[in-house]
Amino acid sequence: MNVLVTGAAGFIGAALCGRLLARGERVFAVDNLSDYYDVGLKRARLERLRAQKAFAFTQLDVADRAALADFFQGRKLDAVMHLAAQAGVRYSLENPAAYVDSNLVAFGNILEACRHGEIGHLVYASSSSVYGANPRLPFSENDPVDHPVSLYAATKKANELMAHAYAHLYHLRCTGLRFFTVYGPWGRPDMAFFKFTKLMLAGQPIPVYNHGNLTRDFTYIDDIVEGIVRVLDAPAQADCNYDARAPQPARSDAPFKIYNLGNGGQIQLMDYIHALEKALGVTAKYEMLPMQAGDVAATKADMRALAKDFSFQPSTSIEHGLAAFAQWYRAYYGVPQ
């Protein structure tokens, strides 16, 4: 199978490329190598993949419509995993234009390229942030998600709507995956677990928002990749039992699906921090702060749909996942025990 992975130098993208290559797929990878965070880390992820003959990387911004169309010309692609996006809830408060370009314009370009390229399956990254102000836990794919509390969340909800339109109009098979707080080795420096580690090892206090009264569905990177691969292999099908008089957001009479991809658990932020302290062998200093704008108090994925359709339930514990991350962090940055 020939697979295009966008955002291939990113945290999830690079891990997915490695998994696809390991099972014998040909991987076409693109990334614009944005300087949103350390480009050196992105290049290091790519270097681990370049030695494999079945891996081909092109530096490309998918927000550039003409460049993306040129890329698709002459390449026979079976599936696309679209991960390229401007990430981060908090940064969307500072630079909303980046989200319009990278998450809306770019996604429209991907849909058009997939339509004209007759791609068999488009899988794309959505986010748990689409659940916004919804207080009902666990978050179900059939919950309404019409009240986002950040522009980032709004762009991801827009991606789901755009994908449905293309599935309906052009029969483009589209599956959206709502990722829940991904962590692990080779992670993103802008994420809390990475920031906490850097500060803790430097003996500096870590910012703990909402005074620690937050819960998250933390999901280990290997579980995320396993879920993606299983979904990628099974192109979305129209639901023959779909009833337009009682619509369900995650199903359709078009070839369109949405799934949560999380651990299915709920971990208190302070318990997560204590597990990270144990993994690093240090005691953190805390700076207790109020809730941040655009944030939510709790997340938890309802994983029944993914388990039913793909016989998969992520299960990596935070103790195991954070130990693996801590080991990688010390090795990559040369931090002794």
Summary of the structure (lengths in Angstrom):
residues: 337
radius of gyration: 19.4
end to end distance: 42.6
largest distance: 61.2
contacts: 1139
relative contact order: 0.14
helix: 42%
strand: 17%
